[in-house]
């Protein structure tokens, strides 16, 4: 009888330790391709297991912005027992020069401190310049949109408002993550800014022949399928070969693979949300470039786009992907 009691206690302790270990090693990643247009918000969910070195895609879909942030994203964020990392394709801050200049501007007068010879310094953030420079030498260069001069500003403002409401409802904050090692402590929730175009530019091994977004009646579902099968292992095979990529990939379970592929082929918003998840997986794997020491103070004020780093760190301390 005593031996049975010891076996039950030992079994319970083992299960408890395993569950605690699982909770510390697993992180739920939610990727969101933000938009204020109906039906154009893409979202994806995956579970990253850092011990097993895997990131498994669980859900891919699209919906309206407010509906998506209310449910399912709101429920995923507030009800999940495991740590949650949001990867958002939207600027999470504004250029410091823009904020200062607009803050003290009076109608009819010039913007103080605004040098017309270098307007990009006013409208682009430090991280926008960084991404532009890093992708310029790739086969698929990209220019981040200006949150200060583009209609994207409305999307950014609304996204931040919706996130604040989720935080209030769940009575917990959603801070920016700066160090992969801190993600997962005490069941935390945090978020990072990502940019799918930059992730593709820095991971794809060959040039895209054209955009993967539908335009002027042109169906780009085939190229979206090729990209999806390159970024996510385990998806069904098709006639065209997938695009090969560098760095860690996501994986799909066989029972869900066809559904995931169909969603990503149907719309670029679903595909972008999966690329957001991949960028977050790069971040957790210390494969994304963080701001260097001289960039950290400004990055905390303006935000930072985390994107895959295919080369060695440019700064001696940037390889930690951490901002202190």
LUMZANU-330923 format. One record per atom (N, C-alpha, C): x, y, z. Coordinates in steps of 0.02 Angstrom, whole numbers, padded with zeros to 5 digits, always signed. Each point is the difference from the previous one (the first is absolute). Example, Ala and Ser with C-alpha at 12.3 -4.5 7.8 and 13.67 -1.06 7.14 Angstrom:
2
+00660-00284+00390-00045+00059+00000+00045+00060+00000-00018+00053-00036+00042+00059+00003-00039+00055+00037
//
This chain:
324
+00041-00060+00000-00041+00060+00000+00043+00063+00000+00053-00003+00040+00047+00056+00003+00034+00010-00067+00017-00056-00034+00032+00004-00065-00047+00031-00053-00064-00018+00004-00049+00029-00047-00005+00076+00010+00000+00021+00063-00003+00071+00015+00061+00036-00027+00059-00030+00008+00061+00031-00025+00000+00004-00076-00026-00052-00033-00004+00000-00073-00046+00056-00025-00058+00009+00036-00047+00052-00021+00030+00069+00009+00035+00010+00056+00032+00065+00013+00055+00014-00051+00040-00052-00013+00054+00008-00049-00027+00016-00069-00054-00035-00019-00031+00012-00065-00027+00071-00005-00032+00023+00054-00027+00068+00001+00055+00052-00006+00055-00011+00037+00056+00046-00003+00031+00003-00069+00006-00058-00032+00029-00003-00067-00044+00038-00050-00066-00010+00005-00046+00036-00044+00005+00075+00011+00005+00020+00064+00003+00071+00016+00064+00031-00028+00056-00035+00008+00064+00025-00026-00002+00005-00075-00029-00051-00033-00004+00000-00073-00043+00058-00025-00057+00012+00035-00044+00054-00021+00034+00068+00009+00036+00008+00056+00035+00063+00012+00055+00010-00052+00036-00054-00016+00054+00004-00050-00029+00018-00068-00057-00032-00016-00033+00014-00064-00021+00073-00003-00028+00026+00055-00022+00069+00001+00057+00050-00009+00059-00018+00025+00057+00045-00007+00031-00003-00069-00003-00059-00032+00032-00007-00065-00045+00019-00058-00066-00003+00010-00047+00016-00053-00024+00072+00002-00003+00030-00058-00025+00068-00007-00052+00001-00055-00058+00028+00013-00051+00007-00051+00014+00064-00040+00010-00007-00064+00014+00057-00044-00064+00017-00039-00018+00063+00000-00058+00024-00038+00025+00052-00050-00005-00016-00064+00020+00046-00052-00060+00036-00029+00005+00067-00008-00057+00039-00025+00022+00046-00055-00032-00006-00058+00009+00047-00055-00055+00052+00007+00017+00056+00032-00051+00049+00021-00028+00039-00059-00065+00015+00004-00034+00040-00051-00064+00027+00030-00023+00057-00026-00065+00027+00022-00053-00013-00053+00019-00032-00055-00049-00016-00052-00034-00066+00016-00066-00003-00009-00038-00061+00017+00027-00061-00035+00009-00053+00038+00021-00064-00028+00073-00005-00019+00040+00052+00016+00069-00001-00022+00050-00008+00057-00022-00016+00059+00045-00014+00055+00016-00074+00002+00062-00017-00011+00021-00070+00003+00027-00017+00068-00014-00059+00024+00028-00020+00065+00018-00074+00000+00053-00016+00036+00024-00069+00004+00024-00014+00071-00005-00062+00019+00022-00021+00067+00044-00061-00007+00053-00001+00040+00046-00057+00001+00026-00011+00070+00026-00059+00013+00031-00015+00065+00073-00014-00012+00042+00042+00031+00072-00008-00006+00026-00039+00061+00038-00051-00013+00031-00039+00054+00076+00008-00007+00028+00040+00044+00072+00016-00007+00044-00059+00017-00023-00045+00043+00040-00059+00017+00002-00049-00059-00058-00009-00032-00003-00045-00058+00021+00033-00065+00009+00067+00004+00021+00038-00059-00051-00005-00057-00064+00004+00019-00054-00003-00050-00050+00056+00010-00033+00019-00053-00054+00050+00004-00056-00025-00046-00054-00023+00031-00054-00034-00036-00059+00046-00011-00019+00008-00063-00056+00042-00019-00065-00034+00019-00044+00037+00034-00064-00029+00023-00061+00030-00035+00005+00063-00020-00059+00034-00028+00022+00055-00048-00036+00008-00055+00010+00054-00048-00069+00023-00024-00013+00065+00002-00065+00024-00023+00001+00075-00011-00055+00028-00023-00008+00072-00009-00067+00022+00028-00007+00065+00013-00062+00027+00026+00003+00076+00003-00052+00031+00027+00001+00072+00008+00040+00019+00061+00031+00058-00001+00048+00019+00051-00029-00003+00071-00055+00036+00012-00028+00002+00067-00025-00068+00023-00031-00038-00046-00025-00066+00018+00058-00047+00017+00054+00004-00038+00058-00044+00012+00032+00015+00067+00007+00065+00017+00033+00017+00063-00045-00015+00060-00066+00000-00011-00045-00017+00054-00002-00076+00011-00005-00036-00054-00002-00073+00002+00019-00025-00069+00050-00042-00009+00032-00042+00052+00062+00029+00034+00030+00053-00028+00064+00023+00029-00007+00019+00073-00053+00036+00016-00010+00021+00069-00002-00060+00048-00035-00053-00021-00004-00060+00042+00066-00037+00003+00035-00004-00056+00065-00033+00000+00048+00035+00048-00002+00066+00000+00047+00038+00042-00018-00005+00074-00064+00008+00016-00019+00003+00071-00011-00068+00032-00018-00051-00039-00017-00065+00030+00056-00052-00003+00053+00014-00037+00054-00048-00008+00043-00005+00063+00013-00062+00022+00042-00011+00059+00074+00008-00016+00018-00014-00061+00070+00005-00020+00018+00072-00019+00065+00016-00003+00021+00067-00022-00025+00013-00071-00016+00063-00014-00025+00020-00066+00045+00055-00028+00019-00008-00063+00039+00051-00035-00038+00021-00063-00020+00064-00003-00033+00026-00059+00052+00027-00049-00009-00016-00063+00044+00026-00053-00045+00040-00048+00007+00065+00000-00046+00045-00034+00032+00034-00060-00033-00007-00057+00022+00035-00061-00031+00069-00002+00025+00043+00043-00024+00070+00004+00051+00038+00042+00014+00063-00018+00046+00040+00041-00029+00009+00071+00042-00009+00050-00022+00008+00069+00027+00064+00032+00028+00043-00042+00025+00065+00024+00008+00047-00058+00009+00064+00016+00009+00052-00050+00071+00029+00003+00025+00029-00056+00067+00030+00001+00005+00054+00053+00054+00001+00037+00009+00049+00053-00001+00071-00028+00035+00012-00055+00002+00067-00030-00070+00023-00020-00040-00045-00025-00069+00017-00020-00041+00019+00061+00005-00040+00053-00038+00013+00061+00018+00068+00030+00065+00014+00003+00022+00063+00029-00021+00059-00044+00010-00007-00066-00017+00055-00046-00074+00015-00001-00042-00051-00002-00072+00010-00002-00026+00027+00067+00031-00023+00054-00023+00019+00066+00005+00075+00014+00048+00034-00032+00007+00072+00013-00016+00042-00062-00035-00030-00048-00016+00036-00062-00062+00042+00007+00000+00058-00033-00057+00045-00004-00018+00011-00073-00065-00002-00015-00023+00007-00069+00028+00063-00033+00024-00008-00061+00026+00057-00037+00075+00011+00008+00031-00036+00046+00071+00007+00012+00036-00064-00022+00064+00006-00019+00037-00060-00020+00011-00047+00059+00011-00063-00016+00015-00049+00052+00070+00011+00027+00006+00017+00062+00066+00013+00029+00040-00064+00004+00064+00006-00017+00044-00058+00002-00007-00046-00058-00040+00018-00050-00012-00043-00058+00045+00023-00058+00049-00041-00017+00046+00015-00055-00028-00027-00065-00022+00044-00045-00029-00021-00063+00048-00040-00044+00064+00008+00012+00049-00036-00042+00002-00075+00017-00021-00018+00059-00002-00071+00021-00068-00016+00031-00054+00002-00040-00067-00011+00028-00009-00069+00031+00039-00049-00022-00008-00067+00028+00014-00002+00075+00044+00044+00023+00016+00002+00071-00060+00022+00042-00047+00034-00032-00059+00024+00034-00057-00051-00003-00005-00035-00056-00056-00045-00011+00015-00074+00013+00064-00018+00002+00018-00070+00011+00034-00010+00067-00010-00057+00030+00032-00017+00063+00069-00029-00012+00038-00004+00054+00066-00030-00003-00004-00071-00027-00048-00039+00023-00007-00069-00022-00021-00006-00073-00038+00050-00026-00018+00000-00071+00063+00008-00043+00044+00046+00020+00063+00009-00035+00041-00065+00002+00001-00032+00058+00039-00061+00009-00025-00055-00047-00065-00011-00003-00029-00051-00043+00012+00017-00073-00008+00062-00019+00012+00021-00069+00071-00015-00021+00048+00015+00044+00070-00013-00015+00017-00074-00003-00028-00039+00046+00015-00072+00002-00028-00038-00059-00060+00019-00021-00032-00035-00056+00023+00025-00068+00033+00058-00001+00022+00028-00064+00050-00045-00036+00037-00039+00038+00051-00043-00029-00027-00071-00014-00065-00011+00011-00030-00065-00014-00031-00001-00069-00025-00058-00020-00034-00006-00065-00070+00029+00001-00026+00015+00061-00068+00025+00006-00002+00061+00046+00032+00056-00020+00002+00060+00043-00070+00027+00015-00007+00032+00057-00065+00027+00020+00008+00064+00038-00050+00043-00003+00000+00064+00036-00060+00001+00048+00012+00001+00065-00056+00003+00047-00042+00063-00010-00065-00007+00008-00045+00058-00005+00012+00047+00058-00010+00064-00012+00009+00050+00053-00064+00006+00041+00006-00013+00065-00058+00007+00044-00018+00073+00011+00046+00046-00019-00012+00071+00009-00030+00032-00063+00007-00032-00058-00022+00032-00062-00045-00044-00042-00019-00058+00025-00041-00046-00039-00065-00014+00036-00050-00022-00037-00065-00018+00030+00006-00057+00050+00058-00033+00000+00014-00053+00047-00004+00025+00072+00007+00066+00010-00002+00028+00067-00066-00015+00035-00054+00000-00039-00066-00015+00029-00003-00072+00025+00029-00045-00040+00003-00070+00020+00040-00008+00065+00057+00035+00004+00043-00004+00059-00037+00025+00062-00033+00058-00007-00035+00029+00057-00056-00045+00024-00039-00027-00047-00056-00043+00019+00025-00065+00031+00054-00028-00026+00027-00062+00028+00022+00010+00072+00035+00054+00013+00023+00014+00068-00059+00010+00048-00053+00031-00026-00060+00010+00041-00033-00068+00016-00005-00043-00049-00030-00066+00011+00041-00042+00048+00066+00005-00005+00044-00037+00045-00008+00025+00072-00008+00066+00007-00010+00029+00067-00065-00026+00031-00051-00008-00040-00064-00026+00025+00006-00073+00022+00038-00038-00038+00012-00070+00019+00038-00003+00066+00049+00044+00008+00039+00002+00062-00044+00017+00060-00044+00049-00010-00045+00020+00055-00048-00057+00018-00025-00035-00051-00047-00054+00013+00034-00058+00037+00062-00014-00019+00037-00054+00032+00038+00022+00061-00001+00065+00015+00034+00029+00058+00074-00018+00001+00031+00002-00058+00072-00010-00004+00027+00038-00060+00061+00022+00006+00030+00041-00053+00025-00041-00058+00010+00033-00057+00029-00031-00059+00061+00041-00020+00055-00008+00037+00060+00040-00015+00037-00025-00061+00042+00043-00028+00043-00021-00055+00054-00047+00028+00014-00053-00037+00053-00047+00020+00065+00022-00032+00054-00002+00039+00066+00019-00026+00051-00056+00008-00016-00049+00040+00047-00055+00013-00038-00066-00004+00019-00045-00046-00034-00064-00007-00001-00041+00064+00052+00007+00041+00004-00040+00062-00053+00020+00051-00025+00062-00005-00050+00023+00048-00070-00020-00020-00009-00021-00063-00066-00022-00023-00013-00069+00030-00052-00006+00038-00016-00064+00030+00005-00001+00076+00027+00053+00028+00006+00001+00073-00068+00020+00031-00022-00040+00047-00061+00014+00037-00062+00005-00045-00001-00039-00054-00058+00000-00043-00014+00067-00032+00052+00036-00017-00006+00069-00024-00031+00006-00068-00027+00058-00015-00023+00019-00066+00043+00058-00023+00021-00001-00062+00041+00054-00027-00009+00003-00075+00028+00050-00032-00009+00008-00072+00063+00028-00032+00006-00013-00065+00054+00028-00040-00029+00025-00066+00036+00047-00031-00019+00024-00066+00039-00039-00052-00034-00022-00052+00033-00037-00054-00023+00030-00067+00033-00021-00053-00015+00026-00067+00010-00058-00050-00054-00032-00022+00005-00059-00044+00045+00010-00061-00004+00059-00032+00041+00012-00059+00074-00004+00016+00019+00025+00059+00070-00003+00021+00021-00072+00016-00044-00037+00034+00015-00070+00015+00011-00040-00063-00043+00011-00050+00008-00035-00064+00065+00020-00034+00014+00066-00002+00060+00024-00034+00063-00031+00030+00001-00010+00066+00060-00023+00034+00004-00076+00006-00054-00036-00019+00001-00073+00004-00003-00034-00067-00033+00030-00049-00005-00032-00066+00068-00004-00034+00012-00056-00033+00064-00010-00034-00001+00018-00074-00059+00019-00025-00003+00024-00069-00051+00056-00006+00003+00036-00055-00042+00058-00010-00072-00021-00018-00048+00035+00029-00070-00011-00020-00012+00031-00068-00032-00035-00047-00011+00028-00067-00049+00058+00001-00045+00002+00049-00048+00054+00007-00032-00005+00070-00043+00047+00015-00032+00001+00065-00044-00062+00010-00008-00020+00063-00045-00056+00014-00070+00025+00019-00011+00064-00007-00066+00029+00015-00041+00006-00064-00064-00017+00003-00044+00007-00057-00008+00073-00019+00002+00015-00064-00009+00069-00023-00025+00001-00072-00045+00046-00015-00027+00010-00067-00024-00066-00031-00034-00038+00041-00029-00062-00025+00049-00058-00007+00062+00010+00020+00050-00053-00006+00000-00044+00063-00008-00064-00011-00002-00049+00055+00071-00022+00016+00023+00014+00061+00068-00018+00021+00000-00060+00048-00053-00039+00000-00005-00055+00047+00056-00052-00009+00023-00009-00061+00052-00049-00013+00065+00018+00035+00020+00064-00006+00062+00021+00032-00007+00001+00075-00061+00015+00025-00011-00003+00072+00008-00072+00025-00023-00047-00040+00008-00070+00019+00073-00020+00002+00039+00024-00048+00072-00015-00001+00035+00029+00061-00019+00061+00018+00030+00032+00059-00020-00037+00063-00064-00017+00006-00025-00035+00059+00037-00066+00011+00009-00038-00054+00034-00065+00006+00074+00007+00014+00028+00058-00015+00070+00013+00017+00008+00019+00073-00049+00036+00027+00004+00025+00068-00024-00051+00052-00045-00044-00022-00030-00048+00046+00011-00071-00025+00033-00042+00039+00011-00069-00020-00063-00041+00014-00009-00053-00039-00057-00045+00011-00062+00018-00039+00002+00053-00042-00058+00017-00041-00003-00045-00061-00059-00011-00029-00007-00044-00058+00043+00023-00059+00025-00049-00037+00040+00016-00060-00045+00025-00056+00029+00043-00042-00036+00025-00059+00047+00000-00059-00025+00019-00059+00040-00005-00061+00063+00043+00003-00007+00062+00021+00057+00046+00003+00041-00013+00063+00067+00003-00007+00044-00009+00058-00008+00058+00049+00006-00013+00065-00005+00054+00049+00062+00044-00002-00007+00062+00024+00058+00044+00006+00043-00023+00059+00064-00007-00011+00045-00019+00054+00017+00060+00043+00004-00011+00065+00014+00055+00046+00056-00019+00047+00031+00052+00028+00052-00010+00051-00030+00006+00069+00031-00031+00048-00022+00007+00069-00054-00049+00021-00021+00004+00063-00052-00046+00026-00065+00008-00039-00037-00056-00006-00065+00001-00033-00054-00020+00050-00062+00010-00020-00056-00024+00039-00017-00071-00024-00043-00034+00036-00022-00065-00024-00076-00006+00009-00030-00042-00041-00073-00011+00003-00014-00073+00014-00051-00012+00041-00021-00069+00012-00037-00026-00062+00008-00064-00013-00028-00029-00061-00076+00011-00004-00034-00005+00057-00073+00006-00001-00024+00071-00016+00044+00049+00010-00019+00070-00011+00033+00031-00062+00046-00036-00029+00043+00028-00053-00039+00026-00059-00047-00038-00026-00038+00021-00059-00040+00064+00015-00032+00003+00057-00038+00060+00018+00044+00062+00005+00059-00008+00031+00046+00057+00006+00022+00024-00069+00018-00046-00043+00024+00019-00067-00055+00035-00039-00061-00025+00003-00055+00031-00036-00013+00071+00023+00004+00012+00066-00011+00067+00027+00055+00048-00024+00062-00023+00000+00056+00044-00021-00001+00013-00075-00025-00048-00038-00005+00010-00072-00058+00047-00017-00051+00000+00041-00060+00039-00014+00013+00075+00005+00039+00022+00049+00011+00071+00010+00069+00014+00029+00029+00056-00021+00066+00019+00025-00002+00019+00074-00058+00020+00025-00006+00019+00071+00011-00060+00045-00026-00058-00020+00012-00061+00039+00073-00019-00003+00030+00004-00060+00070-00017-00008+00044+00047+00041-00016+00065-00001+00040+00048+00038-00003-00015+00075-00058-00021+00024-00005-00015+00072+00045-00059+00019+00007-00048-00045+00045-00057+00012+00073+00023-00002+00016+00047-00044+00068+00028-00003+00014+00038+00065-00051+00032+00028+00008+00033+00065+00019-00051+00054-00032-00057-00001+00016-00054+00047+00072-00022-00010+00020-00008-00062+00069-00021-00015+00050+00050+00027-00014+00065-00009+00045+00052+00026+00006-00004+00076-00055-00015+00034+00002-00008+00072+00040-00062+00020-00004-00053-00039+00039-00060+00012+00074+00015-00009+00018+00040-00050+00069+00023-00008+00023+00038+00063-00044+00043+00025+00016+00039+00060+00014-00046+00059-00044-00049+00012+00009-00046+00056+00062-00042-00007+00021-00013-00063+00059-00040-00013+00065+00041-00003-00004+00064+00018+00057+00045-00003+00026+00007-00072-00044-00006-00048+00018+00005-00071-00021+00067-00030-00028+00044+00040-00022+00066-00024+00048+00054+00025+00012+00050-00041+00046+00053+00019-00034+00051+00044+00031+00013+00057-00025+00052+00045+00040+00063-00008-00021+00055+00031+00037+00063-00005+00068-00005+00034+00049+00033-00029+00066+00003+00030-00001+00046+00060+00054+00002+00037+00003+00039+00061-00018+00073-00012+00025+00029-00054-00014+00070-00014-00070+00013-00025-00037-00053-00016-00068+00007-00027-00054-00014+00053+00019-00026+00057-00049-00026+00047-00045+00053+00030+00028+00056+00019-00041+00051+00032-00055+00025-00046+00018+00014-00063-00050+00023-00048-00049-00055-00018+00024-00063-00003-00044-00056-00016-00056-00007+00051+00015+00012+00063-00051-00005+00052-00054+00053-00008+00018+00056-00032-00049+00053-00010-00039-00008-00065+00033-00024-00052-00031-00005-00066-00025-00070-00017+00026-00050+00033-00015-00069-00018+00055-00029-00044-00003-00066-00010+00052-00034-00039-00031-00058-00039+00018-00006-00064-00023-00056-00041+00049-00058+00007-00024-00056+00026+00043-00059+00007-00003-00042-00063+00057-00009-00031+00003-00037-00063+00062-00045+00000-00005-00055-00035+00053-00050-00004+00067+00031-00019+00053-00024+00032+00067+00023-00015+00039-00057-00032+00010+00001-00066+00034-00055-00035+00076+00003+00008+00025+00054+00028+00073+00008+00008+00019+00002+00073+00064+00006+00013+00022+00009+00068-00022+00069+00025-00009+00007+00066-00021+00065+00026+00048+00056-00020-00028+00058-00015+00040+00056-00021+00034+00033+00060-00029-00010+00060+00028+00028+00061+00018-00056+00047+00048+00010+00041+00024-00053+00043-00053-00024+00049-00048+00044+00016-00050-00019+00049-00070-00008-00029-00008+00008-00065-00067-00003-00029-00023-00071-00010+00045-00047+00003-00019-00069-00012-00045-00029+00054-00003+00034+00058-00044-00024+00053-00072+00017-00012-00014+00041-00050-00068+00022-00016-00033+00029+00062+00037+00042+00037-00025+00024+00064+00011+00074+00006-00047+00034+00032+00008+00071+00016-00005+00006+00076+00051+00026+00030-00001+00007+00073-00028+00068+00020
//
